[in-house]
């Protein structure tokens, strides 16, 4: 249960942070690089934030912002992060 609670907190934090950047006009890729998720730096596969932020931007835009799978995987491969 603790793991589920921590994941839920991660997703809530990510959604809040992504929304702030979306509202400020930042593009999804810059937003993924800009978000600092303190407390989650020890998690593996940190590059997944790229796909998560892309999905959130699609949600925020009402489905207008879409990205193809190869584009997402390429962006995840280039991800540097701010951890």
C-alpha positions as CSV (number, residue, x, y, z in Angstrom):
1,X,0.0,0.0,0.0
2,X,2.8,2.4,0.8
3,X,4.2,2.0,-2.7
4,X,0.8,2.8,-4.3
5,X,0.5,5.9,-2.1
6,X,4.0,7.0,-3.1
7,X,3.2,6.5,-6.8
8,X,0.0,8.4,-6.4
9,X,1.9,11.3,-4.8
10,X,4.4,11.2,-7.7
11,X,1.7,11.4,-10.3
12,X,-0.1,14.2,-8.4
13,X,3.1,16.2,-8.2
14,X,3.9,15.5,-11.8
15,X,0.5,16.6,-12.9
16,X,0.7,19.8,-10.9
17,X,4.1,20.7,-12.1
18,X,3.3,19.9,-15.8
19,X,0.1,22.0,-15.6
20,X,2.0,25.0,-14.4
21,X,4.4,24.7,-17.3
22,X,1.6,24.1,-19.8
23,X,-0.3,27.2,-18.6
24,X,2.9,29.2,-18.9
25,X,3.3,28.1,-22.5
26,X,6.3,25.9,-22.1
27,X,6.4,23.0,-24.6
28,X,6.1,19.4,-23.3
29,X,9.8,18.4,-23.8
30,X,11.2,21.5,-22.1
31,X,8.7,20.9,-19.3
32,X,9.9,17.3,-18.8
33,X,13.5,18.5,-18.6
34,X,12.5,21.4,-16.3
35,X,10.5,19.5,-13.7
36,X,12.5,18.6,-10.6
37,X,11.0,15.7,-8.8
38,X,12.8,15.7,-5.5
39,X,12.2,12.6,-3.5
40,X,12.0,10.4,-6.6
41,X,15.6,10.7,-7.8
42,X,16.2,7.1,-6.6
43,X,13.5,5.7,-8.9
44,X,14.7,3.8,-12.0
45,X,13.7,4.8,-15.5
46,X,13.5,8.5,-14.8
47,X,13.2,9.1,-18.5
48,X,9.6,8.0,-18.3
49,X,8.8,11.5,-17.2
50,X,9.0,12.5,-20.9
51,X,6.1,10.2,-21.9
52,X,4.2,11.1,-18.8
53,X,4.4,14.8,-19.4
54,X,3.5,14.3,-23.1
55,X,0.4,12.4,-22.0
56,X,-0.5,15.1,-19.5
57,X,-0.1,17.8,-22.2
58,X,-2.4,15.8,-24.5
59,X,-4.9,15.8,-21.6
60,X,-4.5,19.5,-20.9
61,X,-4.9,20.4,-24.6
62,X,-8.1,18.3,-25.0
63,X,-6.3,15.8,-27.3
64,X,-4.9,18.4,-29.7
65,X,-1.3,17.8,-28.7
66,X,-0.3,14.3,-29.8
67,X,3.1,12.6,-30.2
68,X,4.0,9.5,-32.1
69,X,5.6,6.6,-30.2
70,X,8.9,6.8,-32.0
71,X,9.1,10.6,-31.1
72,X,8.5,9.8,-27.5
73,X,11.1,7.0,-27.3
74,X,13.7,9.2,-29.0
75,X,13.0,12.0,-26.5
76,X,13.2,9.6,-23.7
77,X,16.6,8.5,-25.0
78,X,17.9,12.1,-25.0
79,X,16.5,12.9,-21.6
80,X,19.0,14.4,-19.2
81,X,16.8,15.3,-16.3
82,X,17.3,17.6,-13.4
83,X,17.7,15.1,-10.6
